[in-house]
Amino acid sequence: MLKIITKEFQELNTKELYDLLQLRSEVFVVEQDCVYQDIDGKDMKAYHILGYKNDELVAYTRVFKTGDYFERASIGRVVVKKSERHHKYGYDIMKASISLIENVFNETEILISAQTYLGNFYNKLGFIEIGEEYLEDGIPHIKMIKS
């Protein structure tokens, strides 16, 4: 079972920050072989959704209020450790992120920039594609919205 914790940036302790940056780097930089600036100066505005299994960070997202990243509330850096993906923790961490936006921000529209190959995953969570596919850091993406 995934234990999910939500924290604002200033609430993160050093280990939590290290673990989330390590997981993001492990997947987005190493696994996806994509050199990009992950530490982008936006983490300070985000809520961080941390998913733990046996005290190990295995799933993560960062969530923004309307206007802090996009023109709508948004979820990004959605990541699940490769060895844990068969447990479908991506759904758990996304549902917690959506719940934060709906219940804490009192927002109903959520905008994401999704890697195109994950479209069906996000469709199952109520997101629909908008616009055309585009490259972000050399990887095909599509904007998606949940209303």
C-alpha positions as CSV (number, residue, x, y, z in Angstrom):
1,M,0.0,0.0,0.0
2,L,1.2,3.5,-0.8
3,K,1.5,6.0,2.0
4,I,0.9,9.5,0.5
5,I,2.1,12.7,2.1
6,T,1.5,16.2,0.8
7,K,3.9,19.1,1.7
8,E,4.7,22.6,0.6
9,F,8.3,23.2,-0.4
10,Q,9.3,24.8,2.9
11,E,7.9,21.8,4.8
12,L,10.1,19.3,3.0
13,N,13.1,18.1,5.1
14,T,16.5,17.5,3.5
15,K,16.0,13.7,3.0
16,E,12.6,14.2,1.3
17,L,14.0,16.8,-1.0
18,Y,17.0,14.6,-1.8
19,D,14.7,11.6,-2.4
20,L,12.3,13.4,-4.8
21,L,15.1,14.9,-6.8
22,Q,16.9,11.5,-7.0
23,L,13.7,9.8,-8.2
24,R,13.0,12.5,-10.8
25,S,16.6,12.3,-12.1
26,E,16.5,8.5,-12.1
27,V,13.4,8.4,-14.4
28,F,13.4,11.7,-16.4
29,V,17.2,12.0,-17.0
30,V,18.7,8.5,-16.8
31,E,15.9,6.2,-17.8
32,Q,14.4,8.4,-20.5
33,D,17.9,9.5,-21.6
34,C,16.9,13.1,-21.6
35,V,19.3,15.9,-20.6
36,Y,17.2,18.8,-19.3
37,Q,17.1,21.2,-16.4
38,D,14.9,19.4,-13.8
39,I,15.7,21.8,-11.1
40,D,13.8,24.7,-12.8
41,G,13.1,27.1,-10.0
42,K,9.5,26.2,-9.7
43,D,9.6,23.7,-6.9
44,M,9.3,26.5,-4.3
45,K,5.8,27.3,-5.5
46,A,4.6,23.7,-5.7
47,Y,2.9,21.3,-3.4
48,H,4.8,18.0,-3.4
49,I,2.9,14.8,-3.3
50,L,5.2,12.0,-2.0
51,G,4.2,8.3,-2.3
52,Y,6.1,5.9,0.0
53,K,6.3,2.2,0.1
54,N,8.1,0.8,3.1
55,D,9.7,4.2,3.8
56,E,11.1,4.4,0.2
57,L,9.8,7.2,-2.2
58,V,8.4,5.3,-5.2
59,A,5.9,7.8,-6.6
60,Y,5.8,11.6,-6.8
61,T,4.1,14.6,-8.4
62,R,4.3,18.4,-7.9
63,V,1.1,20.4,-8.0
64,F,0.6,24.1,-8.7
65,K,-2.2,26.6,-8.0
66,T,-3.7,28.5,-10.9
67,G,-1.2,31.0,-12.3
68,D,1.9,29.5,-10.5
69,Y,2.9,27.4,-13.6
70,F,0.0,27.4,-16.1
71,E,-3.1,29.4,-16.5
72,R,-5.0,26.6,-14.7
73,A,-4.1,24.5,-11.7
74,S,-1.6,21.8,-12.8
75,I,0.1,18.6,-12.0
76,G,3.6,17.8,-13.2
77,R,6.7,15.7,-12.7
78,V,4.5,12.6,-12.4
79,V,6.8,9.8,-11.7
80,V,6.8,6.2,-10.4
81,K,9.9,4.2,-9.8
82,K,10.3,1.7,-12.7
83,S,10.4,-1.4,-10.4
84,E,7.1,-0.3,-8.8
85,R,5.0,0.6,-11.9
86,H,3.2,-2.8,-12.0
87,H,1.4,-1.8,-8.7
88,K,-0.4,1.1,-10.5
89,Y,0.9,3.7,-8.0
90,G,0.6,6.3,-10.8
91,Y,-3.2,6.2,-10.3
92,D,-2.8,6.6,-6.5
93,I,-0.5,9.5,-6.7
94,M,-2.5,11.2,-9.4
95,K,-5.8,10.8,-7.5
96,A,-4.2,12.4,-4.5
97,S,-2.9,15.2,-6.6
98,I,-6.4,15.8,-8.2
99,S,-8.0,15.6,-4.8
100,L,-5.6,18.4,-3.5
101,I,-6.5,20.6,-6.4
102,E,-10.3,20.0,-5.9
103,N,-10.4,20.2,-2.1
104,V,-7.6,22.5,-1.1
105,F,-7.4,24.9,-4.1
106,N,-11.2,24.6,-4.7
107,E,-10.5,24.3,-8.5
108,T,-12.2,22.0,-11.0
109,E,-10.0,22.5,-14.1
110,I,-6.6,20.9,-14.2
111,L,-4.1,21.4,-17.0
112,I,-1.1,19.0,-17.6
113,S,1.6,18.7,-20.2
114,A,1.7,14.9,-20.7
115,Q,4.1,12.7,-22.4
116,T,2.1,11.6,-25.4
117,Y,2.6,7.8,-24.9
118,L,0.8,8.2,-21.5
119,G,-2.4,9.6,-23.0
120,N,-4.5,6.6,-22.2
121,F,-3.3,6.6,-18.6
122,Y,-4.4,10.2,-18.2
123,N,-7.7,9.6,-20.1
124,K,-8.6,7.0,-17.5
125,L,-8.3,9.8,-14.9
126,G,-10.6,12.1,-16.8
127,F,-8.1,14.2,-18.8
128,I,-8.7,14.9,-22.5
129,E,-6.2,16.0,-25.1
130,I,-6.3,19.6,-26.3
131,G,-4.2,21.0,-29.2
132,E,-1.4,19.4,-31.1
133,E,1.5,17.2,-30.0
134,Y,4.7,19.2,-29.4
135,L,8.3,18.4,-28.3
136,E,9.3,19.3,-24.8
137,D,12.9,18.5,-23.9
138,G,13.0,16.2,-27.0
139,I,10.1,14.1,-25.9
140,P,6.6,14.2,-27.6
141,H,4.0,15.8,-25.3
142,I,0.4,16.9,-25.5
143,K,-1.6,19.3,-23.4
144,M,-4.5,17.7,-21.5
145,I,-7.3,19.1,-19.4
146,K,-9.6,17.7,-16.8
147,S,-12.8,19.8,-16.2
